[in-house]
Amino acid sequence: MTDDDGARRPATARTDTDHPPHAVVVGGGLAGITAALQLADSGVRVTLLEGRPRLGGLAFSFRRGELTVDNGQHVYLRCCTAYRWFLDRVEGAALAPLQRRLDVPVLDVAHPRGPRLGRLRRSGLPVPLHLAASLATYPHLSLAERASVGRAALALKSLDPADPALDGIDFATWLGRHGQSARTIEALWDLVGVATLNATAPHASMGLAAMVFKTGLLSEPGAADIGWAHVPLGELHDTLAGKALDSLGVRTALRTKAERITRAESGRWTVEVPGERIEADAVVLAVPQRETRDLLPEGALDDPDRLLDIGTAPILNVHVVYDRKVLRQPFFAALGTPVQWVFDRTDSSGLKGGGQYLAVSQSAAQDDVDLPVADLRARYLPELERLLPAARGAGIRDFFVTRERTATFAPSPGVGRLRPGARTHAPGLYLAGAWTATGWPATMEGAVRSGFSAAGAALSALGRRHEHPLQEAV
């Protein structure tokens, strides 16, 4: 339920004897929600502050006429065990199902002999044979290029993604050293890497790239099976997450921005918001790195300005509503065109009237993110017609774009040494967010894992027994 000021309040107050410790979580994205759930599950009284009028951070939905629109297309993989925990915890797993087996249609419209469709899919065989048949018949690479992929994959499998030396070099350099041609990088490594890292190979840390490909493609056969929400993201990350928080008695204050955080001589914390000073035994900052820098008290980190050296990378989404069905697949990836990935969002958006709503997801979109809508329309509609013959002559019922200029942290070489852990030098103050030292790139998985880390550190300091959702009891 919500109060008139827009703050969601629990339907029933928590009755806990012995005055349980109080934690304030600043930020209501996936990291903050996860931290709040974990703290409250362990008997801590929690206040969650979020400056926006909704939960979910940058994975949210909004209304546009009859449509419910996601600000961007988000997917996860079977190996994303933390985000899968989150879906289970908010009772939303059935609304974001996984593929039975990895199957990605890849359409190349620049081939000299005309458009060619290939597929990246797995079999039920063990790693690495699970991808062998798909790679052997992948039409977008030559026979020699396919063989070189196998050799590079074996070299990847032997790497330790946490090796600091890997963080210092870029993915393209490593691929070049292991015989990968420009075409192989475009048609395979960047096809996956841009979508998961939000950077092309020359601009991606080899450590993060190794983590993505080792975990997603070389850990177990089903690790890369793709899942995505079949409902608006807001239903998962706001509505269902809010219900889960309410059921634990978490006070969730929306449209409430933390302005200052200070620590008293008693060791307790004060979080100042407009019109209120909130006392707490622990504080979790689960906001972007710049906002974190501005809120950190003196001495909390050795060099807080290093947080400002963690760059950001944009994502652009182009939304097109046609007057007829133009795509039969739920999604596909594209080569030989500026278009990267296209998803059918017709059913999840609530579109009526027999048309089709496609979302074009463009990662590492530095060149396009600031273009006017008219320019983007002129750029992307003809490309969609190249990819989808049925779109030629189809009417356009709506065209709009969503832009997240700071969608993720930039996974640049060297970023690993800049990412802080959950603990700070200030007792009782913890950091969360996909940009912290999770070992993952900026994904929903990384955000949830950071919430685990921050909550776990806080609970240990508070003397509360707890279980890490992905490990044994702590």
C-alpha positions in Angstrom: 0.0 0.0 0.0 1.2 3.6 -0.4 0.7 6.8 1.6 -0.4 10.0 0.0 3.2 11.2 -0.4 4.0 8.2 -2.6 5.8 6.2 -0.1 5.0 2.5 0.0 4.3 1.3 3.6 3.9 -2.2 4.9 0.4 -3.4 5.3 1.2 -4.8 8.7 3.9 -3.7 11.2 6.6 -6.2 12.1 6.3 -7.5 15.7 9.8 -8.3 16.8 10.9 -8.4 20.5 14.2 -7.1 21.9 14.3 -4.1 19.7 16.0 -5.5 16.6 18.8 -3.5 14.9 17.7 -1.0 12.3 19.3 -0.8 8.8 18.7 1.9 6.2 19.2 0.9 2.5 19.6 3.8 0.2 18.6 2.9 -3.3 15.7 0.8 -4.5 17.2 -0.9 -7.6 17.9 -4.7 -7.6 20.9 -4.3 -5.4 19.0 -2.3 -2.7 15.9 -4.5 -2.9 18.1 -7.6 -2.5 20.0 -6.2 0.5 16.7 -5.1 2.1 15.2 -8.6 1.7 18.3 -10.3 3.1 18.4 -8.0 6.1 14.8 -8.3 6.9 14.8 -12.1 6.4 17.3 -12.2 9.2 15.2 -10.1 11.6 16.6 -6.7 11.0 14.2 -3.8 10.9 14.8 -2.1 7.5 14.0 1.2 5.9 14.5 1.4 2.1 14.8 4.8 0.5 14.3 5.4 -3.2 14.3 8.8 -4.9 12.2 7.6 -7.8 8.4 7.0 -7.6 9.0 3.2 -8.1 11.4 0.4 -7.3 13.6 -1.4 -9.9 16.3 1.1 -10.7 17.1 1.1 -14.4 15.1 -2.1 -15.1 11.7 -0.6 -15.1 8.5 0.0 -17.0 6.3 3.0 -17.9 3.1 3.7 -19.7 2.8 5.1 -23.2 -0.8 5.2 -24.3 -2.1 1.7 -24.3 1.4 0.2 -24.0 3.3 -0.8 -20.9 6.9 -0.3 -22.1 10.2 -1.5 -20.6 12.8 1.2 -20.7 15.2 -1.4 -22.2 15.3 -5.1 -23.0 16.8 -7.1 -20.2 17.7 -10.8 -20.3 19.4 -13.2 -18.0 21.1 -16.6 -18.4 20.6 -19.9 -16.6 24.0 -19.3 -15.0 22.6 -16.1 -13.3 21.9 -17.9 -10.1 21.6 -14.8 -8.0 19.0 -13.2 -10.3 17.1 -16.5 -10.4 17.1 -16.4 -6.6 15.6 -12.9 -6.8 12.9 -14.0 -9.2 12.0 -16.9 -6.9 12.1 -14.7 -3.8 9.5 -12.3 -5.3 7.5 -15.1 -6.7 8.1 -14.0 -10.3 10.1 -16.9 -11.8 7.2 -18.2 -13.8 6.8 -14.7 -15.4 10.4 -14.7 -16.7 11.0 -18.3 -18.0 14.2 -19.7 -19.4 14.6 -21.3 -22.8 14.6 -25.1 -22.6 17.9 -24.9 -24.5 20.0 -22.1 -25.9 18.8 -21.1 -29.3 19.7 -17.8 -30.9 18.8 -17.0 -34.5 21.5 -14.9 -36.1 20.7 -13.1 -39.4 23.4 -11.7 -41.6 22.0 -9.3 -44.3 25.4 -8.3 -45.7 26.4 -11.6 -47.2 27.4 -11.4 -50.9 24.9 -14.1 -51.8 22.1 -12.5 -49.9 20.7 -12.7 -46.3 21.8 -15.9 -44.4 20.3 -17.2 -41.2 22.4 -19.2 -38.8 21.7 -20.3 -35.2 23.8 -20.5 -32.1 22.3 -23.4 -30.1 23.4 -26.1 -27.8 22.8 -29.8 -27.5 22.5 -32.0 -24.4 26.2 -33.1 -24.7 28.7 -32.1 -22.0 30.9 -29.0 -22.3 32.5 -28.2 -24.7 30.7 -30.6 -27.1 27.4 -29.0 -26.3 28.2 -26.2 -28.9 30.2 -28.3 -31.3 27.4 -29.1 -33.8 26.2 -25.5 -33.8 29.6 -24.1 -34.4 30.4 -26.7 -37.1 27.4 -25.5 -39.1 27.5 -21.8 -38.3 27.3 -20.1 -41.7 28.7 -16.8 -40.7 32.2 -18.1 -40.3 34.6 -20.0 -42.6 35.8 -23.4 -41.8 39.1 -22.1 -40.6 37.4 -19.4 -38.5 35.2 -22.0 -36.8 38.3 -24.1 -36.0 40.0 -21.1 -34.5 37.0 -20.4 -32.2 37.5 -23.9 -30.7 41.1 -23.3 -30.0 40.4 -19.9 -28.4 37.6 -21.4 -26.3 40.1 -24.0 -24.9 42.5 -21.2 -24.1 39.7 -19.3 -22.3 38.8 -22.3 -20.3 42.2 -22.3 -18.6 42.1 -18.6 -17.5 41.3 -17.3 -14.1 39.0 -14.2 -14.6 40.1 -12.9 -11.2 43.7 -12.6 -12.4 44.6 -8.9 -12.2 46.8 -9.2 -15.2 43.7 -10.0 -17.3 41.9 -6.9 -16.1 44.8 -4.8 -17.5 44.4 -5.9 -21.2 41.5 -5.6 -23.6 39.5 -8.5 -25.0 40.4 -7.7 -28.6 44.1 -7.9 -28.0 43.7 -11.3 -26.4 41.5 -12.6 -29.2 44.0 -11.4 -31.8 46.8 -13.2 -30.0 44.6 -16.4 -30.2 44.0 -16.2 -33.9 40.6 -14.6 -34.0 39.9 -12.7 -37.2 38.0 -9.4 -37.4 35.0 -11.4 -38.9 35.1 -13.9 -36.0 35.1 -11.2 -33.4 32.1 -9.5 -35.2 30.1 -12.6 -35.9 30.6 -14.4 -32.6 32.6 -12.9 -29.8 31.1 -9.4 -30.0 27.7 -10.8 -30.8 27.6 -12.1 -27.3 30.1 -9.8 -25.6 28.5 -6.4 -26.6 25.2 -7.6 -25.2 26.6 -8.8 -21.9 29.5 -6.4 -21.3 28.1 -3.2 -23.0 31.3 -2.7 -24.9 33.0 -4.0 -28.0 36.1 -6.2 -27.6 38.7 -3.4 -27.9 37.0 -1.5 -25.0 36.3 -4.5 -22.7 38.5 -5.8 -19.8 39.8 -9.2 -20.6 39.1 -10.3 -17.1 35.4 -9.5 -17.4 35.2 -11.0 -20.9 36.8 -14.2 -19.5 34.3 -14.3 -16.7 31.3 -13.9 -19.1 32.4 -16.6 -21.6 33.8 -19.1 -19.1 30.7 -18.9 -17.0 28.1 -18.6 -19.8 29.5 -20.9 -22.4 32.1 -23.2 -20.8 30.9 -24.0 -17.3 28.0 -26.4 -17.9 25.8 -27.2 -21.0 22.8 -25.1 -20.0 24.6 -22.1 -18.5 23.8 -19.8 -21.5 20.1 -20.7 -21.9 18.3 -17.3 -22.1 15.5 -16.1 -20.0 13.5 -12.8 -20.2 10.4 -11.3 -18.7 7.2 -12.2 -20.4 5.5 -9.4 -18.4 6.6 -5.7 -18.0 9.7 -5.5 -15.8 7.8 -3.2 -13.4 5.6 -6.2 -12.5 8.7 -8.1 -11.3 11.0 -5.4 -10.0 8.4 -3.0 -8.5 5.1 -4.6 -7.9 6.2 -8.1 -6.8 9.4 -6.8 -5.1 7.3 -4.3 -3.2 5.0 -7.0 -2.0 7.9 -9.1 -0.8 9.3 -6.2 1.1 5.9 -5.3 2.6 5.4 -8.8 3.8 8.6 -8.5 5.9 7.6 -5.2 7.4 10.2 -3.2 5.4 9.3 0.5 5.4 9.8 1.5 1.7 9.9 5.3 1.2 9.6 6.3 -2.5 10.3 9.8 -3.8 12.7 10.0 -0.8 16.3 10.9 -1.5 19.0 10.6 1.1 20.8 14.0 1.4 23.5 13.3 4.1 24.9 10.4 6.1 26.7 11.0 9.3 28.0 8.7 12.1 27.6 9.7 15.8 30.1 9.0 18.5 27.8 6.2 19.7 28.6 4.4 16.5 25.0 4.7 15.1 24.3 6.4 11.8 22.0 9.2 10.9 20.5 9.4 7.4 19.0 12.8 6.5 16.1 12.9 4.1 13.8 15.9 3.5 11.9 16.5 6.7 13.3 13.6 8.6 16.5 12.2 10.3 16.6 8.4 10.4 18.7 6.7 13.0 20.3 3.3 12.0 22.7 0.7 13.2 23.8 0.0 9.6 23.6 1.7 6.2 23.8 0.2 2.8 24.5 2.6 -0.1 23.0 0.9 -3.2 23.2 3.9 -5.6 25.4 4.7 -8.6 29.1 5.4 -8.1 28.8 9.2 -8.4 25.9 9.4 -5.9 27.8 7.1 -3.6 30.8 9.4 -3.7 28.7 12.4 -2.8 27.1 10.6 0.2 30.2 8.9 1.6 31.4 10.4 5.0 35.1 11.3 5.3 37.4 8.4 5.7 35.0 5.7 4.5 37.2 4.9 1.5 40.9 5.5 1.0 40.4 7.5 -2.2 36.7 8.1 -2.8 37.4 10.1 -5.9 38.5 6.8 -7.6 34.8 6.0 -7.8 34.5 8.8 -10.4 37.1 7.1 -12.5 34.6 4.2 -13.1 33.2 5.3 -16.4 29.7 4.7 -17.7 28.3 3.3 -21.0 25.0 3.9 -22.7 22.3 1.7 -24.0 19.7 2.8 -26.6 16.4 1.1 -27.3 14.4 1.7 -30.4 10.7 0.9 -30.1 8.6 0.3 -33.2 4.9 -0.6 -33.3 3.8 -2.0 -36.7 0.3 -2.4 -37.9 0.9 -6.1 -38.7 3.0 -9.0 -37.6 6.5 -8.8 -39.2 8.5 -11.2 -37.0 7.7 -14.8 -36.2 10.6 -15.4 -33.7 10.6 -14.1 -30.2 13.9 -12.5 -30.8 17.0 -12.6 -33.1 20.5 -11.1 -33.4 21.7 -9.4 -36.5 25.0 -9.0 -38.5 25.8 -6.6 -41.3 23.6 -3.9 -40.0 23.6 -1.3 -37.2 20.8 -3.4 -35.6 22.1 -5.7 -32.8 19.2 -7.5 -31.1 15.4 -7.4 -31.8 12.7 -8.6 -29.4 9.0 -9.1 -29.9 7.3 -7.3 -26.9 3.8 -7.4 -28.3 2.2 -9.6 -25.6 4.0 -8.2 -22.6 3.2 -4.6 -23.6 -0.5 -5.2 -23.8 -0.7 -4.1 -27.5 -4.1 -4.6 -29.0 -5.4 -4.5 -32.6 -3.4 -7.1 -34.4 -0.1 -5.2 -34.8 3.3 -6.1 -33.5 5.7 -4.2 -31.1 9.4 -4.7 -31.6 12.2 -3.5 -29.3 15.6 -3.0 -30.8 18.3 -3.2 -28.1 21.5 -1.3 -28.9 24.3 -1.8 -26.4 27.6 0.3 -26.5 25.5 2.9 -28.2 27.8 5.9 -27.8 27.4 6.9 -31.5 23.6 6.9 -31.5 22.4 7.6 -28.0 22.2 11.4 -28.5 20.8 11.4 -32.0 17.4 13.1 -32.5 14.4 10.7 -32.8 13.9 11.7 -36.5 17.5 10.7 -37.3 17.1 7.4 -35.4 13.9 6.7 -37.3 15.6 7.3 -40.6 18.5 5.1 -39.6 16.7 2.1 -38.1 13.4 1.7 -40.0 15.2 0.9 -43.3 17.5 -1.5 -41.5 14.5 -3.4 -40.0 13.1 -3.6 -43.5 16.4 -5.1 -44.7 16.2 -7.7 -41.9 12.4 -8.4 -42.0 10.9 -8.4 -45.5 7.4 -8.4 -44.0 8.1 -5.0 -42.6 8.4 -3.5 -46.1 5.2 -1.6 -46.7 3.9 -2.2 -43.1 2.4 0.8 -41.4 4.1 2.4 -38.4 1.7 2.9 -35.6 4.3 4.3 -33.2 8.0 4.9 -33.1 9.9 6.1 -30.0 13.2 5.6 -28.2 14.4 5.2 -24.7 17.9 6.3 -23.8 20.0 5.3 -20.7 23.2 7.4 -21.1 24.7 5.9 -17.9 23.1 2.4 -18.2 26.1 0.5 -16.9 29.6 1.0 -15.7 32.1 0.9 -18.5 33.9 -2.5 -18.4 37.2 -0.9 -19.6 40.6 -2.5 -19.0 41.7 -1.6 -15.5 38.2 -1.1 -14.1 38.7 -4.0 -11.7 41.1 -2.1 -9.5 38.6 0.7 -9.2 35.6 -1.3 -8.0 35.3 -1.3 -4.2 34.0 -4.2 -2.1 31.0 -4.1 0.1 32.8 -3.1 3.3 34.1 0.4 3.9 36.5 1.8 6.6 33.4 3.1 8.4 31.9 0.4 10.6 28.3 -0.2 9.7 28.5 1.4 6.3 28.4 -0.9 3.2 28.3 -0.5 -0.6 26.2 -2.3 -3.1 25.5 -1.9 -6.8 26.5 -3.7 -10.0 29.5 -1.4 -10.2 31.0 -2.8 -7.0 33.5 -5.7 -6.9 31.1 -8.5 -7.8 33.4 -10.1 -10.4 30.5 -9.7 -12.9 29.9 -7.0 -15.5 27.0 -4.6 -15.1 24.1 -7.0 -15.2 21.1 -7.8 -13.1 23.0 -10.7 -11.8 25.9 -8.5 -10.6 23.4 -6.1 -8.9 21.8 -8.9 -6.9 25.1 -10.4 -6.0 26.2 -7.0 -4.6 23.1 -6.9 -2.5 24.0 -10.3 -1.1 27.5 -9.1 -0.2 26.4 -5.9 1.5 23.7 -7.5 3.5 26.0 -10.4 4.5 28.7 -8.0 5.7 26.1 -6.0 7.7 24.6 -9.1 9.3 28.0 -10.4 10.3 28.8 -7.1 12.0 25.4 -7.1 13.7 26.0 -10.6 15.0 23.0 -12.1 13.1 23.2 -15.6 11.7 22.3 -15.7 8.1 22.5 -18.0 5.1 24.0 -16.8 1.8 21.4 -17.8 -0.8 24.1 -19.4 -3.0 26.3 -21.0 -0.4 26.2 -22.8 2.9 25.0 -21.3 6.2 27.2 -18.5 7.4 
